[in-house]
């Protein structure tokens, strides 16, 4: 993860999650209508990108935050997914809003 983080972000350290978008969001409609060239006919879904999660860091963070690895992996996936959807946390306001949305999504996942 350290090598990938350095190659793509210039950060010479490991990180917990990296997102690699396949597309620039130009439509809020995430279906064949909004993204006809990124639509996968087999799965019936728009391909947003890839998410890499570092299991070693996830395990450390789960222990540090006092919750299980399942909770941490879910959080990291949701965090990465939001990045694929164009969210970021470059300032305190964006970070706060992204964090609220992450927790709302995790609650929905846990109730399904």
LINJOVEN-V369336 format. One record per helix or strand. SS is the DSSP state (A for helix, B for strand). FROM is the first residue (numbers start at 0). LEN is the number of residues. If there is no record, write none. Layout:
# LINJOVEN-V369336
ss: (SS SS)
from: (FROM FROM)
len: (LEN LEN)
This chain:
# LINJOVEN-V369336
ss: (A B B B B A A A)
from: (1 16 38 44 48 54 68 91)
len: (8 5 2 2 5 11 16 20)
